[in-house]
Amino acid sequence: MRVLIVCLVILSCSTLSLGQYNSIYTEGVLESRAGLTVNFRNTIYTSDDTLAYQETQEIVVDSSGKWWMNIGRGLTTSLSVNDSIFQLDFSADSVGLRIELDTSGTYLVFSDKNFTAINNAYYARSTDQEISLNHLNDLDTTGLTSGMSIVYMSPQFVVEKVDSSLYSDVSDVSMFSDTANWVLYYELGTTDSVSKLNFADSASFALNTWNVVYADSSSWADSAGFILDDAAWKLYGNNVINSADLGPTNKNDLAIKTNSNTRFLIDSGSVHVGASSLDTVSFGGSIDGFEVTGPLDQGVYPAYDGNVHFSYLSRKGALISGVHQDTIFSDEHIGYNSFAFGENVYTDADYSIGVGSDISFSNLSKYSFAVGKGHRFEGDSRYGLVSGRNCQIGFARNVAMGDSCSAPYGYACIAMGSNAIAHGNLSPCIAIGTNINNTGRNTHAFGYKIDVNIRMGNFVYADRSTEDTLKLGLVINDYDRWHVRAAGGVGFYTADDLSTGVYLFPGSGSWSSTSSIHSKKIHGRVQKVNSKLSSVPISSWNYRRQSFTHIGPMAQDFFQTFNYGGRNDLISTTDIDGVIMAGIIELSETIEEKMSQINSDSDQILKMDQSLNKKIELLYEKYVK
């Protein structure tokens, strides 16, 4: 369905009480067919854009294209805050009205500009238009006659004089004449105010005169002394056919030349444009596409012009889109096969891409990419990648992303976060986090406030539990170390569900291993450990790469005796702790058994001692006394 609003919506309200209204009357005109059904959606919203009321109405256009409706009497939508227009208090707040028209399943919003005056007549009053627009409330039909147009000139509809704006879209009756010196459409069987046979080619000519035969001969000559249609290309072609095109109607090419050089060529499949040859711009069909060609290292880039916002330098294969605010933007600041998009983006390096604002490449930063604002490529910073704001790269194969991050001196360095520096000292390094200064070789720093202090081969992590900077170098030979500051504890897990691992509690100096019964499969109670344990040699020893002395068994002896741990070159602290505890328990049980035996023997000895004492007393009584 195609419709077009040609008049301002007319609104009127009927008051109910307390500043409320029972409906808002509106009407308008559509360029459409009589009896056409149109769907409207009406929305009333408050000054803070709250959707106070919304409804839909189905309206039938009358024979002259007019429609009218009462807003407030339609079907309320589910988005409406109020169920009825009765609930709105128009005196409490300023409100807006939005009227939408459904065109083929899509609502068209009419804003203020949709209700301004039209610039040409869409309806021309004619002899066969007996029912005109004079029944509109705001239409003044005084002096309206056939051949006149009705246009909207705010604040009301007025009768316009004969075709003064542009021209009437359609005029099929004998009463309407155009004022621009030619007939727009001429229908057979009607008469124009100027006879078609007398329409000479003096000032202009008839746009369409269907009974006049075109003759490609000298018998019908123009007033200027040349043939009306000859073999030259004209607005009607060169094939003596009443066409309305420029160029040939056969398969010949159309060429436009200056100074005997072809500047513009249209062939059967493409359009070519060129300054001195047809190799600058080529528009192809759906298969060939679009291409811009030209020899490299030929031509001069034009002088700086702040009004130029899109240009292609064919001699370098470079594309520039955006704006530059100073005159340093010139040929020397454009690299070969480069792309600059944004504001003050200078792609000096070949094969570089810059997207954003205030971005500069050095002429050695080839194959680099930058997106964001305030980035700099310095020195030999080729193969670089920069993203974010105010980041900098100073050497090859570096990455800087975030806010004020830089990789100034190493290669294959990564700086990400906020104020992160991956210096590297001519070697790879990583700095990811906030306020990190990584000046160490092959050192990786992550977290918050870290100063690597030129220490090499370190892995550093610092949490945000303090504002103090974690600075390396506080320990002698502080190289090739793993430094972790985690005030909340550290956990290492060897199961995907985190059910198995070790944990270092906050403030602790020892590891706690997973030992829950829920994470174990019980094989049974271990007995007679001491008899095996006594066969395991215990030695003092030191690791070959360490000078400290240790005490304990060899892994091979321990594994051969107990078969715990899974490998004969490793001893798990869990296994050795278990063996020790089992041995202690077994020894405790043995001691208890021995003590029980000792107690039993002591009772027996006591009884024997008592019996002996009695015998001694009897002998004493018998013999001594």
Buried (B, 14 or more C-beta within 10 A) or exposed (E): EEBBBBBBBBEEBEEEEEEBBBBBBBBBBBBBEEEBEBBBBBBBBBEEEEBBBBBBBEBEBBEBBBBBBBBBEBEBBEEBBBEBBBEBEBEEEEBEBBBBBBBEEEBBEBEEEBBEEBEEBBBBBBEEEEEBBBEBEEBEBEEBEBBBBBBBEEEBBBBBEBBEBEBBBEBBBBBBBBEEEBBBEBEEEEEBEBEBEEBEEEEEBBEBBEEBEEEEEEEBEEEEEEBBBEEEBBEBBBEBEEBEEEBBEEEEEBBEEEEEEBBBBBEEEBBBBBEEEBBBBBBEEEEEEEEBBBEEEEBEBEEEEEEBEEBBBBBBBBBBBBBBEEEEBEBEBBBBBBBBBBBBBBBBBBBBBBBBBBBBBBBBBBBBBBBBBBBBBBBBBBBBBBBBBBBBBBBBBBBBBBBBBBBBBBBBBBBBBBBBBBBBBEBBBBBBBBBBBBBBBBBBBBBBBBBBBBBBEBBBBBBEEEEEBBBBEEEEEBBEBEBBBBEEEBBEEEEEEEEBBBBBEEEEEEBEEBEEEEEEEEEEEBEEBBEBBEEBEEEEEEEEEEEEEEEEBBBEBBBEBBEBBEEBEEBBEBBBEBBEEBBEBBEEEEEEEEEEEEEEEEEEEEEEEEEEEEEEEEEEEEEEE
